[in-house]
Amino acid sequence: MAAPVRLREIDDDKRHGLLRIIRRGTGSVVTWRRAQVVLLSAQGMPVTRIAEVSFTSPDRVRDVIHNFNADGFASLCPKYSGGRPRTFTLAERREIKKVAKSMPTEHGLPFSSWSLTKLADFLVAEGVVDDISHEGLRILLREEGVSFQRVKTWKTSRDPDYAAKKARVEHLYAIADGEVIPEEGEPDVVFCMDEFGPLNLMPHPGRQWAERSGKHKDPDREPRRRRRATYHRYGGVRHLFAALDLAKDKLYGHIKPVKRRTQFLEFCRYLRTLYPPTVRIAIVCDNFSPHLTTKKCQRVSTWAAANNVEIAYTPTNSSWINRIEAQFTALRYFTLDGTDHIDHKEQGSMIRRYII
C-alpha cells in the first residue's frame, strides 16, 4: 500500500506566508486555492478531507502538494505565457453571469451569498473557466449588468378579492387618464386618498449643500448646520389627510389631530364639495379600519350612497396601487427632511404652502 501524500516539513515563516496569501484574497484564484490546499495539509488534514473542503478532487490535491514539496512557493503561481489576458467566450460569460445570479445553496454549497472570492473559486472548481482574478470577475460582472445588491422584502397580498379590486382601481385610473369613456353610472372624477403621518415635533434628518472640507476648506467659513438632540416630545402628533385629483393633477390636504372615521368622513365631505352633486366621484383608499364599513358602523357606506360617491378599496397589503403614495415621498423630502419646527402651527403652515 502506498504511503499517504503529506507536505514536507516547513517552518513558521512559510506557514505565515501561506496564511497571508489566503487572508489577502487578491490576485489569482488559482494561487489562492493552491495556498489553501497546502496550508490545510500543513495542519495535518488528510488528502480526502482537503478535497471535500476545497471542492476539488483528491488527485488534484496530491498534485498541488507534490509540486509544493518540489518547488516551494513558486509552484503556487500559475505559469501563464506572455501576451494580453485571455478573453472569455460568450458562452463562458453567460455561464458566469448565470452562476453569479444564482444562490450558492442551489449548488449544494453551505453558505447563502456569494463573495468575489467564493464565486471565482467555484467557477474554477467547476471548470467554467481555467482561472479568473477577483478584479477581472468584478469587471466582467459589471460589463454584464450584474451588481451586488441588497435583498429587500416583499409582502404578497392574500386578499381573496385581489384581482377584482385591482381591476376596478385600474379601470378608474383609465377613466381619469381619458383612456376609457365612463359608462352610465360610473364616476367622472377620481381621487386617490390616504393619510400621512404621524407628524411629530422633532429634528428630522436631512441633506443640504455645504462647503467641502479638505484642501477646498475655507478657514473663515461658518460651521455647517447641525441637528439638535431631542429627549422629550410634548407636542403630540398630527395627521395629514391628503387626496390627489387625477384629472386636474391637484393635491388637497387637511391636518387633523387624530385619524378616525369621523375625520375621514369630514375630509370626504370636503372632496365632495369640489364638484357639483350630480357629478359622480370615486375615492381610492386602502383598507385602514376608519375607511371601512363595519357591522357596528355603516356611516361610510351610508354617506357614499347618499352623496353619489364610490369608495374603491385597494387590495390588502397593496397600497402601492394608490397613486398618492408617490406624492408623499416628495412631501416628506421638501417639508420635513432637515427641519426642526417649533410647533405644529409652523409645521402645518409649511405643509399647506407646499401643497398649494
C-alpha positions as CSV (number, residue, x, y, z in Angstrom):
1,M,0.0,0.0,0.0
2,A,1.4,3.4,-1.0
3,A,2.2,5.9,1.8
4,P,-0.3,8.8,2.1
5,V,0.8,12.1,0.5
6,R,2.0,14.6,3.0
7,L,3.5,18.0,2.9
8,R,7.2,18.3,3.7
9,E,8.1,20.0,7.0
10,I,8.1,23.8,6.6
11,D,9.0,26.5,9.1
12,D,6.7,29.1,10.7
13,D,7.7,31.8,8.2
14,K,6.3,29.7,5.3
15,R,3.2,28.9,7.3
16,H,2.6,32.6,7.9
17,G,3.3,33.3,4.2
18,L,0.6,30.8,3.2
19,L,-1.8,32.4,5.7
20,R,-1.2,35.9,4.3
21,I,-2.0,34.7,0.7
22,I,-5.3,33.2,1.9
23,R,-6.3,36.2,4.1
24,R,-5.4,38.8,1.4
25,G,-7.7,37.1,-1.1
26,T,-6.5,39.1,-4.0
27,G,-4.7,38.2,-7.2
28,S,-5.2,34.8,-9.0
29,V,-7.8,32.4,-7.7
30,V,-5.5,29.5,-8.6
31,T,-2.8,30.8,-6.3
32,W,-5.4,31.3,-3.5
33,R,-6.7,27.7,-4.0
34,R,-3.3,26.1,-4.0
35,A,-2.2,28.0,-0.9
36,Q,-5.4,26.8,0.8
37,V,-4.6,23.2,-0.1
38,V,-1.0,23.5,1.1
39,L,-1.9,25.2,4.4
40,L,-4.6,22.5,5.2
41,S,-2.0,19.8,4.5
42,A,0.4,21.6,6.8
43,Q,-2.2,21.5,9.5
44,G,-2.3,17.7,9.2
45,M,-5.5,17.3,7.3
46,P,-5.7,14.1,5.1
47,V,-6.0,14.4,1.3
48,T,-9.6,13.2,1.0
49,R,-10.7,15.7,3.6
50,I,-8.9,18.5,1.9
51,A,-10.6,17.6,-1.4
52,E,-14.0,17.9,0.4
53,V,-13.2,21.2,2.0
54,S,-11.7,22.8,-1.2
55,F,-14.4,21.3,-3.5
56,T,-11.8,19.6,-5.8
57,S,-10.6,16.1,-6.5
58,P,-8.0,14.1,-4.3
59,D,-5.8,13.7,-7.4
60,R,-5.7,17.5,-7.8
61,V,-4.8,17.9,-4.1
62,R,-1.9,15.4,-4.4
63,D,-0.5,17.2,-7.4
64,V,-0.5,20.5,-5.6
65,I,1.3,19.0,-2.6
66,H,3.9,17.2,-4.8
67,N,4.6,20.5,-6.6
68,F,5.0,22.5,-3.4
69,N,7.3,19.9,-2.0
70,A,9.4,20.2,-5.1
71,D,9.3,23.9,-6.0
72,G,8.0,25.7,-2.9
73,F,6.1,28.9,-3.2
74,A,6.9,29.1,-6.9
75,S,4.5,26.3,-7.5
76,L,1.6,28.3,-6.2
77,C,1.7,30.8,-9.0
78,P,0.2,29.7,-12.3
79,K,2.6,29.7,-15.3
80,Y,1.0,31.9,-17.9
81,S,2.5,32.7,-21.3
82,G,3.0,36.3,-22.3
83,G,0.5,38.5,-24.1
84,R,-2.8,40.1,-23.3
85,P,-5.1,38.4,-20.7
86,R,-7.3,35.7,-22.0
87,T,-10.8,36.9,-23.1
88,F,-13.8,34.9,-22.2
89,T,-16.1,33.5,-24.8
90,L,-19.8,34.4,-25.0
91,A,-20.8,31.0,-23.6
92,E,-18.4,31.5,-20.6
93,R,-19.7,35.0,-19.9
94,R,-23.2,33.8,-19.9
95,E,-22.4,30.9,-17.5
96,I,-20.5,33.2,-15.2
97,K,-23.5,35.6,-15.1
98,K,-25.9,32.7,-14.5
99,V,-23.9,31.3,-11.6
100,A,-23.5,34.8,-10.0
101,K,-27.2,35.4,-10.1
102,S,-28.0,32.0,-8.5
103,M,-28.0,31.1,-4.8
104,P,-25.0,29.2,-3.5
105,T,-27.4,26.7,-1.9
106,E,-28.6,25.8,-5.4
107,H,-25.2,24.3,-6.0
108,G,-25.0,22.4,-2.7
109,L,-22.8,25.0,-1.0
110,P,-23.1,25.7,2.7
111,F,-23.4,29.5,2.5
112,S,-26.2,31.8,1.5
113,S,-24.5,34.6,-0.6
114,W,-21.5,34.9,-2.9
115,S,-18.4,36.9,-2.4
116,L,-16.0,37.5,-5.3
117,T,-13.6,35.0,-3.7
118,K,-16.1,32.3,-3.3
119,L,-17.6,32.9,-6.7
120,A,-14.3,32.9,-8.5
121,D,-13.2,29.8,-6.6
122,F,-16.4,28.0,-7.5
123,L,-16.1,28.9,-11.2
124,V,-12.6,27.5,-11.3
125,A,-13.5,24.3,-9.4
126,E,-16.5,23.6,-11.7
127,G,-14.4,24.1,-14.8
128,V,-16.4,27.1,-16.1
129,V,-13.1,29.0,-16.5
130,D,-9.5,27.9,-16.1
131,D,-8.6,31.0,-14.0
132,I,-10.0,34.4,-13.2
133,S,-8.9,37.1,-10.9
134,H,-11.2,38.8,-8.4
135,E,-10.8,42.1,-10.2
136,G,-11.4,40.5,-13.6
137,L,-14.5,38.9,-12.3
138,R,-15.8,42.1,-10.9
139,I,-15.2,43.9,-14.2
140,L,-16.9,41.1,-16.1
141,L,-20.0,41.2,-14.0
142,R,-20.2,45.0,-14.3
143,E,-20.0,44.7,-18.1
144,E,-22.8,42.1,-18.0
145,G,-25.0,44.4,-15.9
146,V,-24.7,42.4,-12.7
147,S,-24.1,44.3,-9.4
148,F,-24.1,43.3,-5.7
149,Q,-27.5,44.4,-4.4
150,R,-29.2,44.2,-1.1
151,V,-32.2,41.8,-0.8
152,K,-35.4,43.6,0.1
153,T,-38.7,42.4,1.5
154,W,-41.9,42.0,-0.5
155,K,-45.3,41.3,1.0
156,T,-47.6,39.4,-1.2
157,S,-51.3,40.3,-0.9
158,R,-53.5,37.4,0.3
159,D,-56.7,39.3,-0.4
160,P,-59.2,36.8,-1.9
161,D,-60.7,39.6,-4.0
162,Y,-57.3,40.8,-5.1
163,A,-57.9,40.5,-8.9
164,A,-61.3,42.2,-8.7
165,K,-60.2,45.1,-6.5
166,K,-57.0,45.7,-8.6
167,A,-59.0,45.6,-11.9
168,R,-61.5,48.1,-10.5
169,V,-58.9,50.5,-9.4
170,E,-57.0,50.3,-12.7
171,H,-60.3,50.9,-14.6
172,L,-60.9,54.0,-12.5
173,Y,-57.3,55.2,-13.4
174,A,-58.1,54.6,-17.1
175,I,-61.2,56.8,-16.8
176,A,-59.2,59.5,-15.1
177,D,-56.5,59.3,-17.8
178,G,-59.0,59.6,-20.6
179,E,-58.3,56.1,-21.9
180,V,-61.8,54.9,-21.2
181,I,-65.1,56.7,-21.6
182,P,-67.1,56.2,-18.4
183,E,-70.4,54.4,-18.9
184,E,-73.6,55.5,-17.3
185,G,-73.4,55.2,-13.5
186,E,-69.6,55.3,-13.4
187,P,-67.6,58.1,-11.8
188,D,-66.4,61.0,-13.8
189,V,-63.8,62.2,-11.2
190,V,-61.3,60.0,-9.3
191,F,-59.5,60.9,-6.1
192,C,-56.6,58.9,-4.6
193,M,-56.7,59.4,-0.8
194,D,-54.6,58.4,2.1
195,E,-53.2,59.6,5.5
196,F,-49.6,60.8,6.0
197,G,-48.0,60.8,9.4
198,P,-47.8,60.9,12.3
199,L,-46.4,64.4,12.2
200,N,-44.4,64.9,15.4
201,L,-42.2,67.8,16.6
202,M,-38.7,66.5,16.3
203,P,-35.5,67.4,14.5
204,H,-35.7,65.4,11.2
205,P,-32.5,64.3,9.5
206,G,-31.9,65.7,6.0
207,R,-29.4,66.9,3.5
208,Q,-28.1,70.3,2.5
209,W,-25.5,71.9,0.2
210,A,-22.4,72.8,2.1
211,E,-18.8,73.7,1.5
212,R,-16.4,70.8,1.1
213,S,-13.6,70.0,3.6
214,G,-10.0,69.2,2.9
215,K,-8.0,71.4,0.6
216,H,-11.1,73.2,-0.5
217,K,-12.0,74.3,3.1
218,D,-12.4,78.0,3.7
219,P,-10.9,78.8,7.1
220,D,-13.4,81.6,7.6
221,R,-16.5,79.7,6.7
222,E,-19.4,79.2,9.1
223,P,-19.9,75.8,10.6
224,R,-22.4,73.5,8.9
225,R,-25.8,73.5,10.4
226,R,-26.3,70.8,12.9
227,R,-29.4,68.9,14.2
228,R,-30.1,69.2,17.9
229,A,-30.6,66.2,20.1
230,T,-34.1,65.6,21.4
231,Y,-35.2,63.7,24.5
232,H,-38.7,64.8,25.3
233,R,-41.6,65.5,22.8
234,Y,-44.5,67.0,24.5
235,G,-46.2,68.5,21.4
236,G,-48.2,65.4,20.5
237,V,-48.8,64.4,16.9
238,R,-50.9,65.4,13.9
239,H,-52.1,63.6,10.8
240,L,-52.4,64.8,7.2
241,F,-55.4,63.7,5.2
242,A,-54.4,64.1,1.6
243,A,-56.1,63.4,-1.8
244,L,-54.9,63.6,-5.4
245,D,-57.4,64.7,-8.1
246,L,-56.1,62.6,-11.1
247,A,-58.0,64.6,-13.7
248,K,-56.6,68.0,-12.5
249,D,-53.4,66.6,-11.1
250,K,-54.0,68.7,-8.0
251,L,-53.3,67.8,-4.4
252,Y,-55.6,68.6,-1.4
253,G,-54.8,68.2,2.3
254,H,-56.2,68.7,5.7
255,I,-54.3,68.3,9.0
256,K,-56.2,66.6,11.8
257,P,-55.3,65.8,15.4
258,V,-56.4,62.2,15.0
259,K,-57.3,59.9,12.1
260,R,-60.6,58.2,12.9
261,R,-63.7,57.6,10.9
262,T,-65.2,61.0,11.8
263,Q,-62.1,62.8,10.5
264,F,-62.1,60.6,7.4
265,L,-65.7,61.5,6.6
266,E,-65.1,65.2,7.2
267,F,-62.3,65.1,4.6
268,C,-64.5,63.1,2.2
269,R,-67.3,65.7,2.6
270,Y,-64.7,68.4,1.6
271,L,-63.8,66.4,-1.5
272,R,-67.5,66.1,-2.4
273,T,-67.9,69.9,-2.3
274,L,-65.2,70.4,-5.0
275,Y,-67.7,69.2,-7.7
276,P,-71.5,69.5,-8.2
277,P,-73.6,66.8,-6.5
278,T,-74.6,65.5,-10.0
279,V,-71.0,64.6,-10.8
280,R,-70.2,61.1,-9.5
281,I,-66.8,60.8,-7.9
282,A,-64.7,57.9,-6.8
283,I,-62.3,57.8,-3.8
284,V,-59.5,55.2,-4.0
285,C,-58.2,54.4,-0.5
286,D,-56.6,51.5,1.4
287,N,-58.2,49.1,4.0
288,F,-57.4,51.2,7.0
289,S,-60.2,50.5,9.5
290,P,-61.7,54.1,9.6
291,H,-62.2,53.8,5.8
292,L,-64.3,50.6,6.0
293,T,-68.0,49.9,6.6
294,T,-68.4,47.5,9.5
295,K,-71.3,45.9,11.2
296,K,-71.1,48.3,14.1
297,C,-70.6,51.4,12.0
298,Q,-72.0,51.9,8.5
299,R,-71.5,55.6,8.2
300,V,-69.1,55.4,5.3
301,S,-71.4,53.3,3.0
302,T,-74.4,55.3,4.0
303,W,-72.7,58.7,3.3
304,A,-71.3,57.4,0.0
305,A,-74.7,56.1,-1.2
306,A,-76.4,59.4,-0.3
307,N,-73.8,61.7,-1.9
308,N,-73.2,60.0,-5.3
309,V,-69.7,58.7,-4.3
310,E,-67.9,55.3,-4.9
311,I,-65.4,54.2,-2.3
312,A,-62.9,51.9,-4.2
313,Y,-60.6,49.9,-1.9
314,T,-57.1,48.7,-2.9
315,P,-56.4,45.1,-2.1
316,T,-54.9,44.2,1.3
317,N,-51.2,44.9,1.5
318,S,-51.2,46.6,-1.9
319,S,-51.1,50.3,-1.0
320,W,-48.6,50.6,-3.9
321,I,-51.5,50.7,-6.3
322,N,-52.7,54.0,-4.8
323,R,-51.1,56.8,-6.8
324,I,-50.9,59.2,-3.9
325,E,-48.1,57.2,-2.3
326,A,-45.6,58.8,-4.8
327,Q,-46.7,62.3,-3.7
328,F,-45.8,61.5,0.0
329,T,-42.1,60.9,-0.9
330,A,-41.8,64.5,-2.2
331,L,-43.9,65.8,0.6
332,R,-41.5,64.3,3.2
333,Y,-38.4,65.4,1.3
334,F,-39.3,69.1,0.9
335,T,-41.3,69.8,4.1
336,L,-39.9,67.5,6.8
337,D,-36.3,66.5,6.0
338,G,-33.8,68.7,7.7
339,T,-36.4,70.7,9.7
340,D,-36.9,71.4,13.4
341,H,-40.3,73.0,13.7
342,I,-41.1,74.8,16.9
343,D,-44.8,73.9,17.0
344,H,-47.4,72.2,14.9
345,K,-48.7,75.5,13.5
346,E,-45.3,76.2,11.9
347,Q,-45.1,72.6,10.6
348,G,-48.6,72.7,9.3
349,S,-48.0,76.0,7.6
350,M,-45.1,74.6,5.6
351,I,-47.0,71.6,4.6
352,R,-50.0,73.6,3.4
353,R,-47.8,76.1,1.5
354,Y,-46.0,73.2,-0.3
355,I,-49.4,71.6,-1.2
356,I,-50.6,74.9,-2.6
